[in-house]
Amino acid sequence: MFIPNDHGAHVGAGLKPAPTLHREPSPRPLHGGRLRQAAARYGIPLAGWIDLSTGINPQGWPVPPVPPQIWQRLPEEEDGLREAAADYYGTPHLLPLAGSQAAIQALPHLRPACCATLVTPSYAEHAHAWRAAGHRVREVPAEGIEAALPETDVLVLIHPNNPTGARFERDRLLAWLEWLAGRGGWLLLDEAFLDAAPESSMAPFCPRPGLIVLRSLGKFFGLAGARVGFACAEPGLLDRLDRMLGPWTLAGPARWAATGALQDRAWQAETRRRLTGDSERLAHLLTCRGLAPSGGCALFQWIETPRAADLHEGLARRGILTRLFTDPPSLRLGLPGSGADWERLDAALKEVIYEHTRSTFAPSPSGGGLGRGNDQACPERSRRKRSRRGRGDLAP
């Protein structure tokens, strides 16, 4: 077990609460899913786009028609949502939220001024929220977490990390939690992308002191528009968060849909199997095009390459939206949703890579650049060949 050097009192002891007035707002982080902006910029109608920029399951839970009374009544807490969530996440100590984003923005206001340590690169809303609330934010690479612990009050980890897909061993997380909780600190885990590997979740360890786990129905369940999430933590902290957010934070139809999705174990099992296979398929497709992923998870693959902006632009001009990152230069691609989407992505990658290789780029032996790839090894090309042979329209 890792135990960092203890230099005395709690790091945040004696600090005054962060000021809330006259603070210059920092720019909001950018997000994927901005299809209307892309459609306007590239002159391609919305219907002509494949959106791979969000990491949302393209085959989400099939929401049945919402009963009219659900729309007409105020949301009620005794509707079965908490029980369904407790059964799914393995803990009754949770609070339904209007997406985990609600907790991301509110939690920094429940502590006095302190030092929050985050991994970089990661989901930028966390750092933005802690800075906006007046806290000191320290961003470190994953391998620098333990060295940063002696100066850390709150350790914020996305698990698996977005966009790199990095995951953390449970024993290590528990050791970090023990250290932080002993000093009055928090371990805040954002598990938005973890549903495909529920055995790795830390939610069942709630309500351990100092542990906060955020969950979301937007990614695995594909219900991003419903804005449903949960915070799992100690009862006292959940009460404070509940009071801050106020009543009716989650709309009735969203609660109704979330309850059904959380209870549908057959769909969940089949979806985990499918997402695992599709993620491996995407990794192989990218690799055979000379773009071996640097990381990923069941819902996306991440490519670190100095040519990320060129690749993003080339795909966008062909109606495929990806998520571009600048530090480090990299690209995150979600899963295509249909056979036609898979074929279109592979064809677009081939065109973009050929276009740039012919003009300025050379193949990269490490997979970090835009290499030519191996046409014979590409499964999508083989699938298209078989399909076209069946139709009798494949030229020799």
N, C-alpha and C positions, 0 to 999 in steps of 0.2 A: 504493500500500500504506500502511495506517495504521501509524504508529510513534509510540506515546505517549512522553512525556518520561520519560527514565530518571533517577532520582534516586539511583542508586548500587546498593548490594547487593540481593540477592534479598529480596523482601518478607518471606518467612518465615524468613530466616536468623536463627539464634540463639534461636529460640523453642523452648521445651521441649515434649515430647509432651503431648498433652492428658490431663488426669487422667481416670481411668476409674471412680473410686469416689466414693460419696456425692453423686452428681449427681441432682437432682430430675428425674424423667422428665417431659417435656413431653407434652401430649395427642397421641395418634395422629391423623393426618389422616383425614378422612372420605373414603369412596370411593363410587362408584356400585355398582349391582348388588345392593343390599340389599333384594331382593324380599320376603323373609320378614318383615322389619320393616315394609315398606310394606303387605303383605297384612294384618298384624295391626293396623296403625294405621287403615287405611281400610276394613277389613272386606270385602276383595275377595279371593277365593281365588287362589292362585298361578297357576292355569291361566287366570285372567281378566286377566292383566297383559301389557302390551307393555313390554319393558324397553329403553328408549332411553338409559339412564343411563351406559353403559360405553364406547361407541365400538367395541365388538366387532363384527366382521363377522357378521351374522345368518345368513349362508349359508356357514359355515366349511367347511374341507377335510373331505370325507367319510371318516372313519376306518374302515378295514375291521376285521373281527373280529380281535382280537389272538390270535396263536397261543398255546396253553397254555404252551409252554416259556418264552415271554417272561415270563410271570408267575412261573414256578418258579425261574428262574436269577437269580443276582446280576447287576446291570448290568455290562457289559464295555465298556471304552473302544474296543476294536477292532471295533465293530459297524457302522462306516460312517457314524456321525453326524457326526464331525468333517469327513470328506471331503465329505459332502453340504452341510454348512454352509459350508465353505471355497469350494466351487463357487458356492453361492448368494450369499454375501456378498462374494466377490471377494478374500478374504484367508485364508491358512492360520493366521494368528496369532490364534487365538480359543480361548475356554474355554466349554464348555457349562455352563449354570447352571440352578438351579431357579427359572426366571423371572429377568428382569433385576432384580427386586426384591432378589435375593440380593446382587448387586453393589452396588446402591444403598446397602444397609445396611453392606456390608463395606468398600468403598473408603475411606470417611473414616477408618478405623482403620489405613490403610496410609501415612498422612502424619503428621508432627508438627503441632502446632497452627498453623493458618494462617487466611487469609481466603478464604472461598468466596463467589463472586459468582453470583447466580442472577437470572433474569428473573422479574418478577412481572406478571400472575399466571402460574403454571405448576404442574406436578405437584408437590404439596406434600411428597411423601415425600423428595425430595432435600434440601430445606432442613431437614426434620425430622432426617434422618440425620446431616447435617453438624453441626447444633446438638447432637444427642445425643452425638456423639463429642468435643465440647468445642471445636469450631472456631467462629470468628467468621463469621457469615453476613450477607452484604450483598445485599439484594434491590433491583433497579433495573428501570425500564422498559426495553424493548428498545433504545430510542434512547439510553439512558444507559450502554450497555456500554463503549464506548470511553473515556468519561470515568472509568469505574471501574477500568480495567485497571491503572493504576499501583499500586493498592493490592490487586490480586488475585493470589492464588496459584493458585486453581482456579476456572475459569469453567465453570459447569454450564449447559448449554442443552438443552432439549427441542426436537427438530427433526424434523417441525414441532411448534411449541409446543402444549401441551395446557393450557388449552382454546382458545387464540386461533387456532391454526392458522398462526401466523407462521413463516416460513422465512427462512433466512439464506443469502446468496450464498456460493458455495464460495470465491471469492477472499478474501472477508472472513474466513471461518473459517480459512483457511490463514494469513492475516496474523496473526490473533489467536493461532493455535497457535505460530507462529514466535516471537512476543513472549513468550508464556508459557513455552515450552520453553527459551528462552534464559535464563530466570530460575529454572529448575528446577520450573516449574509444569505444570499439566495443563489440557487442554481436554477436558471430559467431555461427550459428546454422547449423549443418549437418543433413539434413532431408532425408538421403539416404533410410531409411526404412519407410517413412511416407506416401507413395502413397496410401496405403489401407485406410488411414484416412485423406483425403485431407482437411476436415473441421478443422483439428488441425494445419495446416501449417501456418507459419508466413510469407511466401513469399508475400501474398497480402499486407502486411504492408510496403514492400519496395516501395519507397526509404526513409524510416525514417532514420534520422541521426544515424550512428553507427550500423545499423542493416545489417548483411550479412547472407544470407541464401544459402546454397549449396544443390543442387538437383542432382539426378543421375537416368539414365535409366537402370542401371545395375541390380537392385534388383527386383522391382515390374515388370518391363517389361521384365526381363530376357535377357537383351542385354549387358551383361557385356563385351563381346568381342568387341563390337563396341566402347567402351570407350567414352560415351557421358554423359556430365553433364552440369550444369548451375550454375553460380553465380548470385544471385539477390542482388542488393545493390544500393547505391547512384550512379548517373551517373559519378561523378568525380572519385570515386574509381574504377568503372568498366573501365573507360578510362585508368587509370593507370595500371590496371591489364591487359587490352588488349594490351597496349604498351609493357609490360614486356613479355607477352607470344608470341607476334609476329603474323604474318599472317598464315593462313591455319592450325590452331591448330587442326581442326576437319576434317577428311577425307570426301570426297564427298559421298561415299556410306554410311558412318555412318550418315551423315546429312540427307540423303534421307530416310534411315530407321527410324531415330528418328522422322522425320516429320510425317511419316505415323502412327507411334505408338502413338504419342501425339494426333493425330486427331481421333483415333479410339475409340470413347466414348462407343460404345456397348461392345467392348472387355474389356475395363477398368471396366465397371460396373459389368460384369459377373466375371471378375477376382477378384475384391474386394470381391464379395460374396463367391467365391470358396476358396480364401485364408483364409478368416475368418473362414469358416467351417473346412478347413484342419488344421489350427493352433489349433483350439479347439480339433480336433480329435487327434492331436499329443500330446497335453497336457494330454488328457484322457488316451491315450495309455501309456505314461510315468508314470502317476500316478498309474495306475492299475498294473504296474510293480514295484511299490515301489520307483519311482523316480519323485515325485511331483515337477514340475518346480518351480524355485524360481522367474522366470520372463519370459518375452517373448513378442512377437508382432505377427503380421499376417504372418511373414515370418520365424520365428524361435522360439524355446523354449530354455530356459537356466536353467541348473541344477547346483546348487552349492552343491558340495559334496566332502569330503576329499578323496573319492575313484575315483575321476574324471579320473586320469591317468590310473587306472586299467580298468575302463569302456571303455575309449578311445581305449586302447590297445586291449581289448577283441573284440570290434566291428571291429577294423581294421583287426584283424586276420581272420575275417569273411567277409572282403571286403566291409565294411561300414566305410567311412571316416567322422569323426566329428571334431569339432574345440575345441581343448583343451586349457584351460587357467590355469595358475599356481597361480595367485594372484588376487582373491582367487581361490583355486582349483575348477574348474568348467568346464562344458561342454556345448557347444551350438550345437543344432541339427536343421538343416533346414528341409524343408518339403519333404517327399518322392514324387516321380513323377508319380507313377503308382500303381495299385492294387498289383502287384507282389512285388514292393518295400516296400509297407506298410507291407505286410505279412512277407517279409524277415527281416525287421527291428524288428518286434515284436518277431519273432522266435529267432533272434540273441540276443535280450535283455533277453529273457527267459533263453537262454543257458548261457550267460555271468553271469547273476545274480545267477543262480543255481550253476554254477561252483565255483563262489567266495563265495557264502553263505555256500556251503558245506565244503569249505576248511578253510576260515578264517573269513568271515563276518557274522554278525548277523543282522536281520532286524532292520531298524531304524524307530521308531514311528513317527519321524518328516519328513521322506522322504528324509533325507540328505544322508543316506548311500545307500548300495545296498541291499534293502529288497527283500523278495521273491515275493511280489506282490500278486495280486488276479487273478488267472487264469480265474475264472468264470466271473469276471467283465471286462475282456479284450475284446473290440469289435473286434479286429483283429482275436482273437481265435474263437469267435462266427462266424465271416464271413467265416473263413476257414472251420469250422465244417459244415456250411450250404452248402458251395460249394462242400465239399467232400461227404456229404450225397446225393447231387444231382447226383454225379457220381457213387454212390454206393460203395465207397471204404473207408468208415469210420468204423473202428472196434468199437464194443460196449464197 
